[in-house]
Amino acid sequence: MTLLKIPYGISNYRTIAREGYAYVDKTRYIRVLEEYSSPFVVLLRPRRFGKSLFASVLNCYYDIAEKDNFEHLFLNTDIGRDPTSRKNSYFVLNFNFSGIASESEDELYDSFRRKTRNALQLFIDRYKLDIDIQNSGSAADQLSEFFMSISAKIDRSVYVIIDEYDQFANELLSFHFEVFQNTIGKNGFIRKWYEVLKEATATIVDRIFITGVSPITLDSLTSGFNISDNISRLSLVHEIMGFTSEEIHTLFKKTVPEEIDYYSIDKTLQEYYNGYRFCEDAEKRLFNSDMVLYYVKNYQICQKPPKSLLDTNIAGDYGKLGNLLRIKNPVQNIDTIKEIVTTGFVTANITSTFSMDLPFTKDDFKSLLYYLGLLSIRESLPGAVSLQIPNYVIRGLYYDFFLEIIAREAPFQVEPDRIRDAIYQIAYEGKCDKLVNLIEELLHAFSNRDFIGFDEKYIKIAIFAYANMSTLYLVKSEYEVSDGYIDLALLKRDPWHPDYYALFELKYVKKSMSSDEKIEKVTNEGIKQLNQYVSSPELSSIPNLKRWVLVFCGDRCVRKEEL
């Protein structure tokens, strides 16, 4: 069987259909959207979840200019086997607002205007219309003139697709809040643009599909564009983007040589990239599609996993956690991050309507993390939801960022070379002295008062983050075995094969309680726990498994017991 190519980083459906790429079929949702009660919908999902690709699928399906290509484009797809009556029946107007400059209001104005004009010109060229777009005037003026001009030139309605409607606005919220208010607020030029679009729905625009990440910008546009229906949290469309386990299995069979056993890496994929649930009653959790494609592409090319869990492009998107802290209430936001990092989950009422004119609450911040894919629905609660870190990769981002917070507050210098050496010492010498020294230096950077309420959770976070930076191990926090939970486990992660693996049981004793008897007691507790855990089947087969009990008091490791 000829293997199909992995479409990692490709969001143009025409390219995927024509050039031998695998496609995880989401076309059944075209029918779902058509049958939905509103023709003007907004669908929000985190970055790198397949929004642009789905927008491209809609474009290909509805574009009248693609009528002769329908069979080829949609061969062996759900919608190709059973198309709707609306296929290839629209003039499609596409806007993509990614990459808009937002350093200043003037720069944003020019960039938004240029994006608008380019989109209108592409429409004119594609459908060979004898229309000129004025160079002067705002983006709203240009759009208004465009709609008036084409009304007499085309004999069908327009389907408007807006991709990444809020990307520039999310940057503004973090760095230029005043510009956000001036441009998207009541008298802003972006709001005027959406008012024009709304007016066009009474004449020539029949359907609108909008993608983005969060509803903050949408809410700011509400009175100017109050016709859209945000369907993001409906179970009806839960699987419209992202991958299910079954879809990944099908993708794997189409793209990876048969000798590579999918089931052998399924558990790894589950841990790394699964865990997303966008509505409380969804039956399945979803994988981040771009992360999976990145991982599987490496298997196709090299028959082994990638060296890094996150591609640099994805890491850059998700690594902007620090920017969010600047929104409205930085102190409150940092406290929320600390709560998430130390517990793994939080309770919140997910905010569906944000108002930047009102105080930015803890629920608002937690909700924003949910929309960005940094939290996911764990379970439904009476009047609220429990939100959790979705997977291993996102947990690592939180821990890395938490270390940055600690470094700023201490202050403390994180030294990557020393961290790498410390993890290498564990991996190839079976010793943890360098790691213990690093943790002691970190703890020493705090004043005595900082240790009020301090416990092993913070030490665990630091070790996790340090070990995760090296990429040598699959680092598990609160690793579940048959007899309990191990504080930290450094386990096998392909393609690396270190000489030693490691388990850590961590204890923290307050200085006020740091008697020899107390230290001895908690040490023995740790020894008993590790001896109990190591007898479990999942650990007993691991070769060269080092086990340490580390007992900290204040800023020192007072006991390091190797079993």
URLIN-V216947 format. One line per field, one symbol per residue. burial: 1 if it has 24 or more other ideal C-beta (glycine too) atoms within 12 Angstrom, else 0. A space follows every 10 residues. Layout:
burial = ???
This chain:
burial = 0001111111 1111011000 1111111111 1111000011 1111111111 1111111111 1111110001 0011001011 0011011111 1111111101 1100100110 1111111111 0011001010 0010000111 1111111001 0001011111 1111111111 1111011011 1111100111 1111111101 1001111111 1111111111 1101101111 1111011111 1111101110 1101110001 0100100111 1111111111 0100111111 1111111111 0000110111 1001101111 1111111100 0011011111 1101111101 1101010001 0111111111 1111111100 0000111111 1111111111 1111110000 0101000011 1111111000 0101111111 1110110000 1001011111 1111111111 1111111110 1000011111 1111010101 1111111110 0001000010 0110111011 0011010010 0100111111 1111111111 111
